[in-house]
Amino acid sequence: MNWNDRLEMQKEIETLFGREVDLVSKKYLKNPYRRHEILSTHQVVYAIEQP
C-alpha cells in the first residue's frame, strides 16, 4: 500500500463515518498512556493481511 492508497482509504472511511479519522500504525504509538488508551478502545473496521 502506497501513500496515495492510504490517503484514499482514509477519505473513504471519513465519508462512511461522516467524521475525521486517523489511520495510525501501532509502531508509531510512542506515548505509553495514549498507546494503552487507543489499543484498549480501538475498533478494527477493515484489516488487510501484510505479507
Secondary structure, 3 states (H helix, E strand, C coil): CCHHHHHHHHHHHHHHHCCCCCCCCHHHCCCHHHHHHHHHHCCCCCCCCCC
